[in-house]
Amino acid sequence: MNYRHSFHAGNFADLVKHALVLWLVKQMQAKGPLHVLDTHAGAGLYDLSGDAVRSKEAEAGVARLMDAANRPPLIEALAAEVAAFNPQGGVRYYPGSPLLIARALEKGGTYRGFELNPQVKPLLDEALAKYPNAHGFEGDGYDMATVASLKVQGPLILIDAPFERGDDYIRSAETAARIVKRDPKAVVAIWTPLKDMETFDGFIRRLEEAKAPKVVVAEARLRPLTNPMKMNGCTMTVVNAPDGTDAAAREICEWVAASLGEEKAKAEIWSL
């Protein structure tokens, strides 16, 4: 599966991921400066008149979000961020994790985003230019985030792999387990596509085998898992999850499933 950020920007999975990440940042920085490490940062800002036009996923995701009425608070928080990048109205631009996090950080927090693709790195730098506490770095995000986590206390690590490599599920689980084992205050949020349960179950088993603590799994399924070639849903798995993560994830996933899903869409929130 090739999950190009620009092709899928603003789709339903971005809404799940970014709404929960914004909540995590808010919760964690209430205790003081928060340091965020992003293993697969991407470009930071996406013009939805580009690649996303061909996929039409933004039309079925963020465009419907912005037209929706009676949005619950955590969905409303994301909608407000999207609106800030589209002052003329409409939804031409969609902010990725780097910009959303950089804008949300308070009290001297920092953001470090890692990007393996050398063609994308300059775009990330441009997006973060206005935020002195946010920086992009080129390289393998799994390794670089693991090293960077040793230099800060209680960081939030976002693992949002493009799943272009066959070992992304394995490395995501192993990186999360390694970081929280060394720092019991660290929190790791892992996004994964949901195509079939066999692949996802293998990822969960690795977290269980590593004895990862306080794992909350949030699933938003837009359709039954009958076609493993399609992204039928997505998950956010939070390792060492803060109190309230399950309730926050439920609010987000239930809205996405009910508002953007097909007839048998559903949300499931559970813990290891």
C-alpha positions in Angstrom: 0.0 0.0 0.0 1.4 3.4 -1.0 -0.1 6.0 1.2 1.1 9.3 -0.3 0.2 12.2 2.0 -0.6 14.6 -0.9 -2.9 12.1 -2.6 -4.9 11.3 0.6 -4.7 14.7 2.4 -7.9 15.7 4.1 -9.5 12.3 3.9 -11.5 10.6 6.7 -8.3 9.1 8.2 -6.7 12.5 8.5 -9.7 13.7 10.4 -9.5 10.8 12.9 -5.7 11.2 13.3 -5.6 15.0 13.6 -8.6 15.5 15.8 -7.1 13.0 18.3 -3.6 14.4 18.0 -4.9 17.9 18.8 -6.6 16.5 21.9 -3.4 14.7 23.0 -1.3 17.9 22.6 -3.8 19.9 24.7 -4.0 17.3 27.4 -0.2 16.7 27.7 0.9 20.3 27.6 -1.3 21.2 30.5 1.5 19.7 32.7 4.2 21.9 31.1 6.3 22.3 27.9 5.5 19.4 25.5 8.0 18.0 23.1 6.5 16.3 20.0 8.4 14.0 17.7 6.8 13.1 14.4 8.3 10.1 12.6 6.7 10.7 9.1 6.1 14.5 8.9 5.2 14.9 5.3 5.0 18.4 3.6 3.1 20.1 6.4 0.5 21.9 4.2 -1.5 20.4 1.3 -3.1 22.2 -1.6 -6.2 20.2 -2.2 -6.4 21.4 -5.8 -3.5 19.2 -6.6 -3.2 15.4 -6.1 -6.2 15.3 -3.8 -8.5 16.2 -6.7 -7.8 12.9 -8.5 -8.5 10.8 -5.4 -11.6 12.8 -4.4 -10.9 11.7 -0.8 -10.9 15.2 0.5 -14.3 15.7 -0.9 -15.5 12.8 1.1 -13.6 13.9 4.2 -12.6 17.4 5.1 -15.1 19.1 2.7 -18.0 17.3 4.4 -16.5 18.1 7.8 -16.6 21.8 7.0 -20.2 21.6 5.8 -21.4 19.6 8.8 -23.7 21.0 11.4 -23.6 20.2 15.1 -20.0 19.1 15.2 -18.9 17.7 18.6 -16.2 19.6 20.4 -13.2 17.7 19.3 -14.3 17.7 15.7 -15.1 21.4 16.0 -11.5 22.0 17.2 -10.1 20.5 14.0 -12.6 22.3 11.8 -11.5 25.6 13.4 -7.9 24.8 12.5 -8.8 24.0 8.9 -10.8 27.3 8.7 -7.8 29.2 9.8 -5.9 28.1 6.8 -8.7 29.0 4.5 -9.6 32.6 5.4 -11.4 33.1 2.1 -13.7 30.2 2.8 -13.9 26.8 1.2 -11.3 24.1 1.8 -8.4 24.5 -0.6 -5.7 24.0 2.0 -5.4 21.3 4.6 -2.8 21.5 7.4 -0.9 18.3 8.2 0.4 17.2 11.6 3.4 19.5 11.6 1.4 22.7 11.3 -1.4 21.6 13.5 1.0 20.7 16.3 3.2 23.7 15.8 0.2 26.0 16.1 -1.1 24.1 19.2 2.1 24.1 21.2 2.3 26.4 24.2 4.5 27.0 27.2 7.8 26.6 25.2 7.0 23.3 23.7 8.9 22.0 20.6 8.1 20.0 17.5 10.6 17.9 15.5 9.3 16.3 12.3 11.3 13.7 10.4 10.9 13.1 6.7 12.7 10.4 4.7 11.8 11.8 1.2 14.4 14.5 0.2 11.9 16.0 -2.2 9.4 16.6 0.6 11.8 18.0 3.2 12.0 21.6 1.6 8.2 21.7 1.7 8.2 20.8 5.3 10.8 23.5 6.1 8.7 26.1 4.2 5.5 25.2 6.1 7.3 25.5 9.5 9.2 28.7 8.7 6.9 30.8 10.9 7.3 28.6 14.0 10.6 29.0 15.7 10.1 26.0 18.0 9.3 23.7 15.1 11.9 22.1 12.8 12.1 19.5 10.1 14.9 16.9 9.7 15.7 14.6 6.9 16.1 10.9 7.7 14.6 7.7 9.0 12.0 8.8 11.4 11.8 5.6 13.4 15.5 5.8 14.3 15.7 9.6 14.6 12.7 9.8 16.9 14.0 7.1 19.1 17.3 8.9 19.5 15.6 12.3 20.0 13.3 10.9 22.7 16.4 10.3 24.9 17.0 14.0 25.1 13.5 15.1 26.4 11.2 14.0 29.1 7.6 12.7 28.5 7.4 13.5 24.8 4.5 12.8 22.5 5.6 10.7 19.5 3.4 10.5 16.4 4.0 7.5 14.1 2.2 8.0 10.9 3.9 5.8 8.3 3.0 6.0 4.6 3.1 2.1 4.5 5.3 2.1 1.4 7.6 -0.4 3.2 6.7 -3.9 4.2 8.1 -3.5 7.7 6.1 -0.4 8.7 3.7 -2.3 11.0 6.7 -4.0 12.7 8.8 -0.9 13.1 5.9 1.1 14.4 5.1 -1.3 17.2 8.8 -1.9 18.1 9.6 1.9 18.1 6.6 2.6 20.4 7.5 -0.2 22.8 11.1 0.8 22.9 10.4 4.5 23.7 7.9 4.0 26.5 10.0 1.3 28.1 12.8 3.8 28.5 10.5 6.7 29.4 7.4 5.8 31.3 6.0 9.3 30.8 6.2 9.2 27.0 3.1 8.7 24.9 3.1 7.2 21.4 0.2 7.6 19.0 0.3 5.3 16.0 -1.9 5.7 12.9 -2.5 2.6 10.7 -4.8 1.9 7.8 -7.4 -0.8 8.4 -7.7 -3.1 5.5 -8.1 -6.5 7.1 -7.9 -7.8 10.7 -5.1 -10.3 10.0 -2.6 -7.6 9.3 -3.8 -5.4 12.1 -3.9 -8.3 14.6 -0.2 -8.9 13.9 0.6 -5.3 14.8 -1.4 -5.6 18.0 0.3 -8.9 18.9 3.7 -7.2 18.7 2.6 -4.5 21.2 1.3 -7.2 23.5 4.5 -9.2 23.3 6.5 -6.1 24.1 4.2 -5.5 27.1 3.3 -2.0 26.0 1.5 -0.2 28.8 -2.0 1.4 28.7 -2.8 0.8 25.1 -6.0 2.3 23.7 -7.1 1.3 20.2 -9.5 3.5 18.3 -11.1 2.1 15.1 -13.2 4.1 12.6 -14.6 1.7 10.0 -16.3 3.2 7.0 -17.3 -0.1 5.6 -17.0 -3.8 6.4 -13.6 -5.4 6.1 -14.4 -7.4 3.0 -11.9 -6.0 0.5 -8.3 -6.1 1.8 -7.2 -4.0 -1.1 -9.1 -0.9 0.1 -8.6 1.2 3.1 -11.9 0.3 4.8 -11.1 2.3 7.9 -8.2 3.4 10.1 -7.0 3.1 13.6 -5.2 5.3 16.1 -3.4 3.2 18.7 -2.2 5.2 21.7 0.5 3.6 23.9 0.8 4.8 27.5 -2.5 6.6 26.8 -3.4 9.6 29.1 -6.6 9.4 31.1 -9.6 10.2 29.0 -8.1 9.0 25.7 -10.9 6.4 25.2 -13.6 9.0 25.6 -11.9 11.4 23.3 -11.3 8.7 20.7 -14.9 7.6 20.9 -16.3 11.1 20.3 -14.1 11.4 17.2 -14.5 8.0 15.7 -18.2 7.8 16.2 -18.7 11.1 14.4 -16.5 10.1 11.5 -18.2 6.7 11.1 -21.7 8.1 11.4 -21.1 11.1 9.2 -18.7 9.9 6.6 -19.2 6.1 6.5 -21.4 3.7 4.5 -24.4 1.8 5.8 -22.5 -0.6 8.1 -19.9 1.9 9.3 -19.0 1.7 13.0 -16.5 2.8 15.6 -14.8 0.6 18.2 -12.7 1.7 21.1 -10.9 -0.9 23.2 -7.9 -1.4 25.4 -5.2 -4.1 25.7 
